[in-house]
Amino acid sequence: MIDLIFKLLRLLEPEISHVLSLKLLKLAHNIGLLRLLSLSYSANHFSEKNKFSYEKLKFNNRLGIAAGIDKNGDYIDALGALGFGFLEIGTVTPKPQLGNPKPRVFRDQKNFSVINRLGFNNKGVKYVAHNLKKRNYSGVVGANIGANKNSVGQDRINDYIICIKELHQYVDYFTINISSPNTPNLRDLHSKEYISDLLASIKHEIEALGFTGPILIKISPDEQLNVLENILQEVKRFRLDGIIATNSSTIRPNKLDKNLQNEEGGLSGKLIYKLSTDILEKVADKDLLIIGVGGVFSKEDFKEKISNGANLVQVYSGFIFKGPSLIKTILG
Ligand SMILES: Cc1cc2nc3c(=O)[nH]c(=O)nc-3n(C[C@H](O)[C@H](O)[C@H](O)COP(=O)(O)O)c2cc1C
């Protein structure tokens, strides 16, 4: 039934549909309806065969929610109750920001794909810290952190440090987002010129704070192989933990709805599955923690991400198009 409601909500403007669906999910969770509708599959999905550990972290299963679904941590308990093995909230920046003018999210219903140019709209790190602190969900939660739009030079690096300082007591891992195509020049942080300064500052800060959880770098699917290899080398040099492959892409495949071909922003969903799985395979490294994300809509997609080197898998578009039953489709 919830899937039917989700389907109807999808007929609305994408951002309105997103917020309404999450609010409804939260309401259903708060009044115990999720359980009644047996949407909360936790017990089945937390069987021994699905479990995964990385250092001190214990994941109930390998399927997580990707960054961007719950940017401010407003829906942690409700999303957690659906049976995901981990949640990633954010992207959060130090100061609140509105993001780009609307409309800024466009769905290609036929190709199960989305273009977004939200531009890190979020309520700021203090608001997110408060939500993380008051959560009841006991599974793994990571924070995906980024820089404010107006920060340049050293201020941009400081933005990541501010987020780590504010959130380190409340999260299990951090994702360093250098790959959103919607914050001007953010992807420059992939380059040799910037990545070592950024990672050196992060390493220094987590040591000073005594934060021992994983630090992951979320990469773009649009970078050259030599750029990605350099990032891998730097991740290892600074003894950080791993990579999330990938964020959305600036490619515009011919198949994409003609009306969306000229929309700026990042493409997600089925149309980037192959691209992001190819990148995953290229960066996969058995000495690192690797999360695969991009176009996962089925059990086969999930398995393929794992066989291409992912330890864990995240979904965004699949969850938006298929609703909560996707978890059962993949893990059931
Ligand atoms: C509307 C929308 C908002 C997103 N916001 C974020 C974000 O804030 N931070 C981030 O790292 N990725 C963000 N992403 C990217 C997703 O986390 C994911 O990496 C990408 O969509 C590929 O996965 P998918 O094909 O399953 O959607 C967003 C994606 C969409 C569609």
The ligand as a Tripos MOL2 file, in Angstrom:
@<TRIPOS>MOLECULE
LIG
   31    33     1     0     0
SMALL
NO_CHARGES

@<TRIPOS>ATOM
      1 C1         18.0100   14.7040   -6.1070 C.3       1 LIG1
      2 C2         19.3740   14.1850   -5.7310 C.ar      1 LIG1
      3 C3         20.1040   14.7840   -4.7010 C.ar      1 LIG1
      4 C4         21.3810   14.3290   -4.3750 C.ar      1 LIG1
      5 N1         22.0750   14.9180   -3.3470 N.ar      1 LIG1
      6 C5         23.2940   14.4570   -3.0130 C.ar      1 LIG1
      7 C6         24.0240   15.0500   -1.9570 C.ar      1 LIG1
      8 O1         23.5660   15.9610   -1.2750 O.2       1 LIG1
      9 N2         25.2770   14.5690   -1.7040 N.ar      1 LIG1
     10 C7         25.8210   13.5330   -2.4000 C.ar      1 LIG1
     11 O2         26.9610   13.1260   -2.1330 O.2       1 LIG1
     12 N3         25.1510   12.9280   -3.4030 N.ar      1 LIG1
     13 C8         23.9060   13.3770   -3.7110 C.ar      1 LIG1
     14 N4         23.2230   12.7700   -4.7240 N.ar      1 LIG1
     15 C9         23.8620   11.6470   -5.4600 C.3       1 LIG1
     16 C10        23.4560   10.2910   -4.8940 C.3       1 LIG1
     17 O3         23.8470   10.1350   -3.5580 O.3       1 LIG1
     18 C11        24.1010    9.1650   -5.7330 C.3       1 LIG1
     19 O4         25.5020    9.2290   -5.6040 O.3       1 LIG1
     20 C12        23.7390    9.2530   -7.2110 C.3       1 LIG1
     21 O5         22.3960    9.6880   -7.3650 O.3       1 LIG1
     22 C13        23.9010    7.9020   -7.9170 C.3       1 LIG1
     23 O6         23.0630    6.9270   -7.3330 O.3       1 LIG1
     24 P1         21.6180    6.5110   -7.9300 P.3       1 LIG1
     25 O7         21.8070    6.2450   -9.3790 O.co2     1 LIG1
     26 O8         21.1860    5.3550   -7.0990 O.co2     1 LIG1
     27 O9         20.7160    7.7120   -7.7440 O.co2     1 LIG1
     28 C14        21.9420   13.2270   -5.0860 C.ar      1 LIG1
     29 C15        21.1980   12.6210   -6.1080 C.ar      1 LIG1
     30 C16        19.9260   13.0770   -6.4310 C.ar      1 LIG1
     31 C17        19.1500   12.4030   -7.5350 C.3       1 LIG1
@<TRIPOS>BOND
     1     1     2 1
     2     2     3 ar
     3     2    30 ar
     4     3     4 ar
     5     4     5 ar
     6     4    28 ar
     7     5     6 ar
     8     6     7 ar
     9     6    13 1
    10     7     8 2
    11     7     9 ar
    12     9    10 ar
    13    10    11 2
    14    10    12 ar
    15    12    13 ar
    16    13    14 ar
    17    14    15 1
    18    14    28 ar
    19    15    16 1
    20    16    17 1
    21    16    18 1
    22    18    19 1
    23    18    20 1
    24    20    21 1
    25    20    22 1
    26    22    23 1
    27    23    24 1
    28    24    25 2
    29    24    26 1
    30    24    27 1
    31    28    29 ar
    32    29    30 ar
    33    30    31 1
@<TRIPOS>SUBSTRUCTURE
     1 LIG1         1 GROUP 0 **** ****
